[in-house]
Amino acid sequence: MGVPLLDLKVHHEPLQQEIMVVLEQIFKSQTFILGPEVGRLEERIAAYCQSQYGVGVTSGTDALLIALMALGIGPGDEVITTPYSFFATAGVVVRLGAKPVFVDIDPVTYNIDPAKIDRVVTAKTKAIIPVHLYGQCADMGPIMEVAKQHKLSVIEDAAQAIGSEYSDGRRACSMGTIGCLSFFPSKNLGCLGDGGMAVTSDPELAERMRILRVHGSKPKYYHKLIGGNFRLDTIQAAVLNIKLNYLDEWTRKRQENAIRYGELFRSSGLLDRKNVRLPVPVYRVPGVRHYHIYNQFVLCVDRRDALVAFLRQKEIGVEIYYPVPFHLQECFEYLGYREGDFQESERAAKETIALPIYPELTMEQQAEVVEAVTAFYM
Ligand SMILES: *Cc1c(COP(=O)(O)O)cnc(C)c1O
């Protein structure tokens, strides 16, 4: 029958009436930029993230960009981050004239390995960007310790991790200096286009980002800073204000789906044969609480490329996040990294595969996915 990687149609259908009502109101008002819907969303998202201020922006990429701009990061500065993420994480650093410095990932969580950060800190280092990849918080305790020791800012790339919690219960975007969210349609909280938000508990940084969002002007046409157009649309904010009411329920369904995949794979025999390794929803510290919001459900597998081809032929939607780590990207050749520099990232790029995990995925669809994976190996 086939199973899509993501089914936005079934996701949005039950909300259509509710969304159309606010779209009509906005159409009547003819105010399309920022406005009360954006302000309301900023307050609600900041609170949801256990933080103080939200600044609604054009995308997750721009949330990262504006965060770095607010921190004054530019030419001559170095920013430490992971080589294994969506391009934007490193792209924004370079766009501001700064240099990304990569640190390999932990092979179990796929997040930056905090133990390896200290050794690349230099006098030029200004910030660390940990990514909460796939919806699982990076190991923020030791990351914040290194940052404190060297007086570095920490920008959490929480584009895939809204509502995700660290082992101590703190939420993504509440632990670093600034947290960045994306509302791209495939994220756990997505709008009907592009959108994002920068979240912080620092009132001065929040104000700076608000000014940067409108070309650095305050009041209008008087420019304190050189910013850009990073404004979030009223329509997107209104849609997000509706969808936010359902986010916890969707997250719970994703988590239930993850548990069900776990059960199905355990009974498939593939785990014992070591063809498949499940995402690890626990830190390796025994007894430590864990919370994953499963923006993606990512397996580490044998003969990955052949499996991908096999599943696609069976019309099972799968994706590779991400096939090429940053240090091997053509555009970053000038940084001078080589193959072998970040072995865990390189291995993850070769061995991982994302399966459908969206909230509306049915038990039958999950069984079909696992049966297809099993058929490939058995
Ligand atoms: C999606 C994503 C971004 C960028 O968000 P956009 O809204 O698409 O600009 C940044 N970082 C990570 C890890 C992402 O997954």
The ligand as an SDF file (V2000), in Angstrom:
LIG
                    3D

 15 15  0  0  0  0  0  0  0  0999 V2000
   14.8410   22.8370    9.8470 C   0  0  0  0  0  0  0  0  0  0  0  0
   16.1310   23.1260   10.4860 C   0  0  0  0  0  0  0  0  0  0  0  0
   16.7250   24.4050   10.4470 C   0  0  0  0  0  0  0  0  0  0  0  0
   16.2250   25.5170    9.5850 C   0  0  0  0  0  0  0  0  0  0  0  0
   14.9040   25.8680    9.7280 O   0  0  0  0  0  0  0  0  0  0  0  0
   14.1220   26.5410    8.4980 P   0  0  0  0  0  0  0  0  0  0  0  0
   12.8550   26.9990    9.1290 O   0  0  0  0  0  0  0  0  0  0  0  0
   13.9360   25.4970    7.4580 O   0  0  0  0  0  0  0  0  0  0  0  0
   14.9510   27.6820    8.0130 O   0  0  0  0  0  0  0  0  0  0  0  0
   17.8730   24.6070   11.1750 C   0  0  0  0  0  0  0  0  0  0  0  0
   18.4500   23.6390   11.8860 N   0  0  0  0  0  0  0  0  0  0  0  0
   17.9230   22.3890   11.9360 C   0  0  0  0  0  0  0  0  0  0  0  0
   18.5920   21.3580   12.7720 C   0  0  0  0  0  0  0  0  0  0  0  0
   16.7640   22.0990   11.2250 C   0  0  0  0  0  0  0  0  0  0  0  0
   16.2660   20.8580   11.2650 O   0  0  0  0  0  0  0  0  0  0  0  0
  1  2  1  0
  2  3  1  0
  2 14  2  0
  3  4  1  0
  3 10  2  0
  4  5  1  0
  5  6  1  0
  6  7  2  0
  6  8  1  0
  6  9  1  0
 10 11  1  0
 11 12  2  0
 12 13  1  0
 12 14  1  0
 14 15  1  0
M  END
$$$$
